[in-house]
Amino acid sequence: MMHLTYLEAAVVGLVQGVTELFPISSLGHNVLIPALVGGSWATHLDVASPESPYLAFIVGLHVATALALLVFFWRDWVRIIGGFLSSIRNRRVETADQRLAWMIVLATIPVGLVGLVAEHPFRVIFGKPIAAAVFLTINGLILIAGERYRSRASLAADKRAAVTWEAELVMAGGRPAGPPDRGQPDRGQPDLGQPYRRQPDQGRPDRGQPAHARTRASSHAEQADAIASDRRVSAAGYGKAIVIGSSQILALLAGISRDGVTMVTGMTRGLSREDAARFAFLLSTPVILAAGVLKIPDLFGPLGNGIHGQILVGSILSFVGAYFSVRFLVRYLRTRTLYPFGIYCVVAGLACVVYLGFIK
């Protein structure tokens, strides 16, 4: 049997952790990187092969990525699970946490059912390098179009989220920031309908405070912002949640990002970019975890023989990459757009099509 090397495990593990949460498709990169490197990488890391040890390796990476999300959002999941259990106990749904819990449950059902039936054929048929490059290009176009043609409702939601974030900073002992990502530098009351470029000092606790006080104030503001975001998302309703969750089905195609299409769908349904991103991360957690847990037997079967050490190394790096990626993205998407990720996907996808289809 062919075995993964520790170098392959380390590289792919880190790439998986980062690209699973960045809207640039982890599966697409897991297909394209081995094809671009060639040699033993292309043989060992063939996601379309039903007998490759790569499949058992991917299971470990998925579990590690999901654990990183659970660690980062642990406070949110405590509230959400508490809301779910209390709604069952009381036999009614009243609070924001209860509504959000059931929204996540309902939004996960479509992708869960389709994944059980179609994951294998989709992986075998579409898990090819050229197909992944084409879908990566399409993913980039989706991200760009999602930003370019945002609805008025989504832009208005950005405005409300910006005002909430500024208020939370002030309440936490920080300084007013002016609204994130809406326009020009603050001149009195900002025009939140325009793109905003945050100034270096804005959105951060007062520079005159001690470092530990600034850190504590920022942490309190972010916790309050998370609760406010979940409340806004819970007000969207079950219908929108199902539509947003169903968009994850597209991620069965190597090259289409689960979080990317979920964010764009959320914005088309009227969510702010920040809320769409948070909801995407919350939705992806049970899906990624279930995908890993359901295939854990592969780790202890023939496919996992001889690569348990490589799986451990890759999983640790995947956890680290995923944790710091989501930490970065939660803050980044509060003030920035999806354009850079869309441009990257289009350029990388087209370059891979040309190289793999006409040069290599």
Protein Blocks (a to p, Z undefined) as FASTA:
>chain_A
ZZddfklmmmmmmmmmmmmmpcghjklmmmmmmmmngmjllmmmmmkbmkbfklmmmmmm
mmmmmmmmmmmmmmmmmmmmmmmmmmmmnopafbfmlmmmmmmmmmmmmmmmmmmmmmmm
mmmmmmcfklmmmmmmmmmmmmmmmmmmccfklmmmmmmmmmmmmmmmmmnopacebjah
ibcadehjadfkbccdddfkgoiacfkbcfklmmmmmmmmmmmmmmmmmmmmmmnojklm
mmmmmmmmmmmpghiafklmmmmmmmmnopafklmmmmmmmmmmmmmmmmmmmmmmmmmm
mklgoplmmmmmmmmmmmmmmmmmmmmmmmmmmmpcfklmmmmmmmmmmmmmmmmmmmZZ
